[in-house]
Amino acid sequence: MVRLLIFDVAGRRFALESKQVQEVISYTDVTPINHPNPSVLGVLNLRSETITAIDLHVLLWQGDPSPITPKTCFVLVRLEDLDPVVALLVDHIEGLSKFEDADLLPPPSVGGTIQVDYVKSVLVEENGVNFVLQGSAIGKRIDARSGVDVVEVAIP
């Protein structure tokens, strides 16, 4: 059994294992930095800690930046066995849900609208097939030393 924090990005539901989530914070201004990866919004200062802010919409679809709304927030994720924290910009938080490990299946050989190189496996639910993204690929893409497992789940 795995507990997942469910959140929305660009009209799609995703999740992170709750054990990877340090905290969720309301949207706060980001200090822009010069970075070659367009998904890196910049950095935020939280309790004297500098945290890299990533726009998941840009990272996953290479599209326009996410619009900021009153529900927009950051999910702070501590990367595996490392001190760095990454702030993932999401549209809003849905809540926590439990899933069976057996529901995770090998990834498809071809992709759809999401970057194929991020797909780790699929999550099968009553309402459809959903993608589990490969955390290490996300980590490499944002110049991190490790990754975060992100799961896409269908909107009912």
Secondary structure as UniProt FT lines:
FT   STRAND          2..9
FT   TURN            10..11
FT   STRAND          12..17
FT   HELIX           18..20
FT   STRAND          21..26
FT   TURN            38..39
FT   STRAND          40..46
FT   TURN            47..48
FT   STRAND          49..55
FT   HELIX           56..61
FT   TURN            70..71
FT   STRAND          73..78
FT   TURN            80..81
FT   STRAND          85..90
FT   STRAND          92..99
FT   HELIX           101..103
FT   STRAND          104..105
FT   HELIX           116..118
FT   STRAND          119..125
FT   TURN            126..127
FT   STRAND          128..133
FT   HELIX           135..141
FT   TURN            142..143
FT   STRAND          150..153
//
